Amino acid sequence: MKDPISRKRELADQAYCLISLAMDKRKILHEKNRGEKNQSLTQSLEKIDADIKVLQNYINMLGTDLTEKDVSAIESEIKGYQPDD
């Protein structure tokens, strides 16, 4: 089992990767939406923005003194995050 600091660092790295993927997807959707102004694309952009904020909050929380239970809950959320295709 990893020490708590390494585990939290690894989870933060995973969250950063997910944010990067979300930002790439957001950029593509934003370009598509620029010309079309499609409501569905707008909603997808809003969801991506919300997901990014949640992931950023997890990263911030991982920088604090958390219980093992809290870290496990965040780990479950990060590992369960699936960006929409």
C-alpha positions in Angstrom: 0.0 0.0 0.0 1.2 3.5 -0.9 2.0 6.0 1.7 -0.8 8.7 2.1 1.2 11.5 0.4 2.1 9.4 -2.6 -1.5 8.2 -3.0 -2.8 11.8 -2.8 -0.2 12.9 -5.3 -1.2 10.1 -7.7 -4.9 11.0 -7.4 -4.1 14.7 -8.1 -2.1 13.7 -11.1 -5.0 11.6 -12.4 -7.4 14.6 -11.8 -5.0 16.9 -13.7 -5.0 14.4 -16.7 -8.8 14.4 -16.7 -8.9 18.2 -16.6 -6.6 18.3 -19.6 -8.8 15.9 -21.5 -11.9 17.9 -20.6 -10.2 21.1 -21.7 -9.3 19.5 -25.1 -12.9 18.3 -25.5 -14.2 21.7 -24.5 -12.0 23.5 -27.0 -13.4 21.2 -29.8 -17.0 21.7 -28.7 -16.5 25.5 -28.4 -15.3 25.7 -32.0 -18.2 23.6 -33.2 -20.6 25.7 -31.2 -19.2 29.0 -32.4 -20.9 28.7 -35.8 -23.9 26.6 -34.9 -25.0 27.9 -31.5 -26.5 24.5 -30.8 -28.3 24.1 -27.4 -27.0 20.6 -27.0 -23.4 21.7 -27.5 -24.0 24.6 -25.1 -25.2 22.2 -22.5 -22.2 19.9 -23.1 -19.9 22.9 -22.6 -21.6 23.7 -19.3 -21.3 20.2 -18.1 -17.6 20.1 -19.0 -17.1 23.4 -17.1 -18.8 21.9 -14.0 -16.8 18.7 -14.2 -13.6 20.7 -14.4 -14.6 22.7 -11.3 -15.3 19.5 -9.4 -12.0 18.0 -10.4 -10.2 21.2 -9.4 -11.9 21.0 -6.0 -10.7 17.4 -5.6 -7.2 18.5 -6.3 -7.5 21.3 -3.7 -9.0 18.9 -1.2 -6.1 16.5 -1.7 -3.7 19.2 -0.7 -5.3 19.3 2.8 -5.3 16.9 5.8 -7.9 14.3 4.9 -9.0 11.1 6.6 -8.4 7.8 4.8 -12.2 7.7 4.3 -12.2 11.1 2.5 -9.2 10.1 0.3 -11.0 6.9 -0.6 -14.2 8.8 -1.5 -12.2 11.2 -3.7 -10.4 8.3 -5.3 -13.6 6.6 -6.1 -15.0 9.8 -7.7 -11.9 10.4 -9.8 -11.6 6.8 -11.0 -15.3 6.8 -11.7 -15.2 10.0 -13.8 -16.0 9.3 -17.4 -16.0 12.2 -19.8 -18.9 12.1 -22.2 -18.0 10.9 -25.7 
